[in-house]
Amino acid sequence: MKSKDIAIVGILLAVGAILRYFLAMLHTPLTPNMIIAFYCLAIILIQPKVYEALGIGIVAGVLSMLISSSMFPPANLISEPLGALACFGLYALLKSRTRFAPTATTFIATLVSGFSFAAIAILSIGATILAKYNGNLGNFVIVFVPIVVITAVFNAIIVQILYLPSSRVLVRGQE
């Protein structure tokens, strides 16, 4: 990865982390994970190698874990790399097929990250989750699934909006 690409990834991850931190401070019931949107944008823009995309996901996982107010922050160390790999693979498949590849890629990558986070949390702290949701895992699913889907829609829209101007800036920088 070129130093310019590393700088782009760093800036986008920092912006995502700052936005997530400030949104978490609002104490709303739904705190969108802007880190996912911005690492997807980074992967889409620079089109790294698979191990570089994994590295982006690991860094995103560490950032997410550090500023998370979620039930089990260490789950981010697995869910974010999985989301980054999903983004990498899906964008490689879709980029030449549709101009909405950034939207679809980010939407699916957010679902992968969110649902893998939930699965890891259930496996790791299932008893705590059951206690919080009156012993009914279905209640947890009813609450968690809409949060993940709404976040995926939000992230997909953000990335599609930012993709065109971002890609133009990168093309100008290469001229």
C-alpha positions, 0 to 999 in steps of 0.5 A: 500500500502506498503512503498516500493510500495509508494516509487516506485510510487513516484520515477516513478511519479518524473521521469515522471514529470522531463521528462515532464518538460524538454520536455516542455522546448524544446517548440516543437509542441508535448510535450509527457505527460511522467507522464501518461507513468510512472503512468501507469508503476507504476500501472502495476508494483505494481497492487494497489487497485482501490482507490490506483490507483485513488490516484496515478491518483490524484497525477499525476493530480496535478503534471501535472497541476503544470508543464503543458503548456496546454490550461487548466491545471486544467483539469488534475485534472480529466483526470489523475485520469480517465487515472489511473482508466482506466489503473487499470481496463484494466491491471486487464483484460489483464494481464493474456491474453497477454504479451503486456498488458502493451502496450495496457493498457498504450495506452488506458489509455493515450487515456482516459486521453487525450480525457477526458482532451479535453472534459473538456477543451471544456466544460470549456473554449470552447469560448477560444478554438473556438476563437483560432481555428477560430470558428471551433471546427473541427479544434481543433479536427483535431489538438488535436486527432493526438497529443493524439494518437501519445502520446499514441503510444509513452507512450505505447512503453516506458512502454513496453520497461521499463516493463520487466527490471522494473519487474525484479528489483522488483522481485529481491528486493522481494527475 
